[in-house]
């Protein structure tokens, strides 16, 4: 039985709630928004015959990472709420079902329950990390620091796709690169068959997965998801007659292009860039100053540099109050260069790897 907790004082002869019926009914009573009237609710139920020893649970911020549950009895619940400083929003559950709390308490046993995690990826990329944190009982705090901007009317990319038969290797370094490259193929009325003569390389399992979603299994995915490890796998198999195409971010490091060019011809094409998203600067500083967050995640070097640019060098010390989680060694080094201490680096450079860091942090 679900009852509103908002009570009126001006209708005493014909009260909107039949307390006698509620007090003598079987089952559980759930009062919504009733904290302010808790004393009246408990006293009316006892007055109409409900046992004063009936279990009561006060559930604040239900199903949120900051969920709080306090149990008492109908006789003592008001004093308990005052002592524990219970505030709205709070549900009031009355009935024997409260005694099953320990057996049915699935939510507070979730591995990230009670943990507030700042997510600094672009809003379009953060959905996977945000949903996983939520599913595991945590509270994701989205603070986008970058925006992904596709390079429009990309004639350079169109030209290389037209000449794709001249290439022997295609290297895709991110999910963004996969999406934009294959969307351009589709726009040109082509599909994965156009790549039949190529060896396809991917940096990262997420990149490889996205390539597979497009109908191709990547030929080479390095054990460590960084350019250096991909080059280690390529350096002994590339020949001077090979030709490598790398469609990638304008902000990407030059390492791979520089090293491959020492062996064979390589062509990089900029297809997108990550740009600063400083639209939420005041909100970011408010989150840091509130000290509510426990962790902050960085999934790329650009999220680190942009985050610092947003908050300003003078506020870097505020990060020392957080546990900083890095997706991998390149991101970690960028953070260290900016005097940010990394609490943990993911063993596997993936979103799941960062989640594991937080889950295993006791």
Secondary structure in CASP SS format (residue, H / E / C, confidence):
PFRMAT SS
TARGET T0000
AUTHOR 0000-0000-0000
METHOD secondary structure of the structure
MODEL  1
X C 1.00
X E 1.00
X E 1.00
X E 1.00
X C 1.00
X C 1.00
X C 1.00
X C 1.00
X C 1.00
X C 1.00
X C 1.00
X C 1.00
X C 1.00
X C 1.00
X C 1.00
X C 1.00
X C 1.00
X C 1.00
X H 1.00
X H 1.00
X H 1.00
X H 1.00
X H 1.00
X C 1.00
X C 1.00
X C 1.00
X C 1.00
X C 1.00
X E 1.00
X E 1.00
X E 1.00
X E 1.00
X C 1.00
X C 1.00
X H 1.00
X H 1.00
X H 1.00
X H 1.00
X H 1.00
X H 1.00
X H 1.00
X H 1.00
X H 1.00
X H 1.00
X H 1.00
X H 1.00
X H 1.00
X C 1.00
X C 1.00
X C 1.00
X C 1.00
X C 1.00
X C 1.00
X C 1.00
X E 1.00
X E 1.00
X E 1.00
X E 1.00
X E 1.00
X E 1.00
X C 1.00
X C 1.00
X C 1.00
X C 1.00
X C 1.00
X C 1.00
X C 1.00
X E 1.00
X E 1.00
X E 1.00
X E 1.00
X E 1.00
X E 1.00
X C 1.00
X C 1.00
X C 1.00
X H 1.00
X H 1.00
X H 1.00
X H 1.00
X H 1.00
X H 1.00
X H 1.00
X C 1.00
X C 1.00
X C 1.00
X C 1.00
X C 1.00
X C 1.00
X E 1.00
X E 1.00
X E 1.00
X E 1.00
X E 1.00
X C 1.00
X H 1.00
X H 1.00
X H 1.00
X H 1.00
X H 1.00
X H 1.00
X H 1.00
X H 1.00
X H 1.00
X C 1.00
X C 1.00
X C 1.00
X C 1.00
X C 1.00
X C 1.00
X C 1.00
X C 1.00
X C 1.00
X C 1.00
X C 1.00
X E 1.00
X E 1.00
X E 1.00
X E 1.00
X C 1.00
X C 1.00
X C 1.00
X C 1.00
X C 1.00
X C 1.00
X C 1.00
X H 1.00
X H 1.00
X H 1.00
X H 1.00
X H 1.00
X H 1.00
X H 1.00
X H 1.00
X H 1.00
X C 1.00
X C 1.00
X C 1.00
X E 1.00
X E 1.00
X E 1.00
X E 1.00
X C 1.00
X C 1.00
X C 1.00
X E 1.00
X E 1.00
X E 1.00
X E 1.00
X E 1.00
X C 1.00
X C 1.00
X C 1.00
X C 1.00
X H 1.00
X H 1.00
X H 1.00
X H 1.00
X H 1.00
X H 1.00
X H 1.00
X H 1.00
X C 1.00
X H 1.00
X H 1.00
X H 1.00
X C 1.00
X C 1.00
X E 1.00
X E 1.00
X E 1.00
X E 1.00
X C 1.00
X C 1.00
X H 1.00
X H 1.00
X H 1.00
X H 1.00
X H 1.00
X H 1.00
X H 1.00
X H 1.00
X H 1.00
X H 1.00
X H 1.00
X H 1.00
X H 1.00
X C 1.00
X C 1.00
X C 1.00
X C 1.00
X H 1.00
X H 1.00
X H 1.00
X H 1.00
X C 1.00
X C 1.00
X C 1.00
X E 1.00
X E 1.00
X E 1.00
X E 1.00
X C 1.00
X C 1.00
X H 1.00
X H 1.00
X H 1.00
X H 1.00
X H 1.00
X H 1.00
X H 1.00
X H 1.00
X H 1.00
X C 1.00
X C 1.00
X C 1.00
X C 1.00
X C 1.00
X C 1.00
X E 1.00
X E 1.00
X C 1.00
X C 1.00
X C 1.00
X C 1.00
X C 1.00
X H 1.00
X H 1.00
X H 1.00
X H 1.00
X H 1.00
X H 1.00
X H 1.00
X H 1.00
X C 1.00
X C 1.00
X C 1.00
X C 1.00
X C 1.00
X C 1.00
X C 1.00
X C 1.00
X E 1.00
X E 1.00
X E 1.00
X E 1.00
X E 1.00
X E 1.00
X E 1.00
X C 1.00
X C 1.00
X C 1.00
X C 1.00
X C 1.00
X H 1.00
X H 1.00
X H 1.00
X H 1.00
X H 1.00
X H 1.00
X H 1.00
X C 1.00
X C 1.00
X C 1.00
X E 1.00
X E 1.00
X E 1.00
X E 1.00
X E 1.00
X E 1.00
X E 1.00
X E 1.00
X E 1.00
X E 1.00
X E 1.00
X E 1.00
X C 1.00
X C 1.00
X C 1.00
X C 1.00
X H 1.00
X H 1.00
X H 1.00
X H 1.00
X H 1.00
X H 1.00
X H 1.00
X H 1.00
X H 1.00
X H 1.00
X C 1.00
X C 1.00
X C 1.00
X C 1.00
X E 1.00
X E 1.00
X E 1.00
X E 1.00
X C 1.00
X C 1.00
X H 1.00
X H 1.00
X H 1.00
X H 1.00
X H 1.00
X H 1.00
X H 1.00
X H 1.00
X H 1.00
X H 1.00
X H 1.00
X C 1.00
X H 1.00
X H 1.00
X H 1.00
X H 1.00
X H 1.00
X H 1.00
X H 1.00
X H 1.00
X H 1.00
X C 1.00
X E 1.00
X E 1.00
X E 1.00
X E 1.00
X C 1.00
X C 1.00
X H 1.00
X H 1.00
X H 1.00
X H 1.00
X H 1.00
X H 1.00
X H 1.00
X H 1.00
X H 1.00
X C 1.00
X C 1.00
X C 1.00
X C 1.00
X C 1.00
X C 1.00
X E 1.00
X E 1.00
X C 1.00
X C 1.00
X C 1.00
X C 1.00
X C 1.00
X H 1.00
X H 1.00
X H 1.00
X H 1.00
X H 1.00
X H 1.00
X H 1.00
X H 1.00
X H 1.00
X C 1.00
X C 1.00
X C 1.00
END
